[in-house]
Amino acid sequence: MKNIFILFLLLLVIASCEKEKNSPAESDITLTMGAGYENDIYYSLEDDSKQSANRAGWDIAFGTYVMSPSIIINSGNGIKLFEVSNDTSDYYNPVDTNGMASWTALQNSLELWDVGAFSANMGGGFNFGWGIYNHTTKNVNGAALYLIKLADNSVKKIFIRQKNGYENTVHFLFANIDGSDEQVVALSNNAYAGKEYIYYSLKDNAVADREPAKENWDLLFTKYFDTQINYIVTGVLSKPGVKVAKLTGVTPSEADTANATFVSAVAPIGYDWKEFDMQSNTYTIADDVSYFVKTTQGSVYQLYFTSFEGAATGNLGFSKKKIK
């Protein structure tokens, strides 16, 4: 009888070891965005690689895919965009900015990367807001004039003249509102085909090569304008093609993908996994929220946040493990 009991204990130990052996490893990750969250961080779930880029280095960005109409703005750095005319010849006339403070700014969509701020007023069919697609030439031709307010509060007028479908190039003009200091720019998206976006600084009149190769990141830790609360927040965006399922009301150790609904959006993780406690002057983290992230390679990871220090350091922490 004693031998049978010992054998039973041994079997339990072996089973426990096998379960531990087959369980996915959990890693604790710490990222540093810097004081005031000055840096964006591109993060890869596969190998934990991180690439940091100063957020202030760009104003607008263009989707590199041939058929992508996406033109986004750096909303996290306070950039604001306004449509002022659908008569593109108005670009060559001075623009009246009286009452600009009360104008409604256009923002990037948090649902679709292809609907950047320049497409916020898009129409039906092949009207992408800033331009209209021509089936014959395969070009998107400019159809609107905009004003863009930069981080230093200077204002430029900008006209996206064309995206050439065959060459995969973008042509645009920008100048002071009186027409002075005009810049004419042509960008080759093919030169950045391995990346999601090509970024441009209107202030420096130069390309900002800041994004890693598309296969080398999954999540972007950054500041962005949340259109639901009309406020700039610090949170997490998902690379185009990445899908996320959010599970609430269950501890991360008990959460699984059995009832998970994966969505493809810009900000399915977002910012509200943390909350500022006015009494303690610190951030608290929800302990019953976790996220399952399906990468463009098909792998699935679970992650949940463990810390957020705020603007003083920009440090944050989360735990992750590979599920599939």
Secondary structure, DSSP 8 states (H G I E B T S, - for coil): -HHHHHHHHHHHHHHHHHHHHHS--EEEEEEE--GGG-EEEEE-TTT--EEEEEGGG-SEEEE-STT---EEE-GGGT-EEEEEES-GGGGGS----TTGGGS--B---SS-TTS-GGGTT--STTB-SSEEEETTTTEEEE--EEEEE-TTS-EEEEEEEEEETTTTEEEEEEEETTS-S-EEEEEEGGGGTTSSEEEEETTTTEEE-----GGG-SEEEEEEEETTTTEEEEEEEE-TT-EEEEEESS-TTT--STT---B--S-SSBSTTEEEETTTTEEEE-SSEEEEEE-TTS-EEEEEEEEE--TTT-EEEEEEEE--
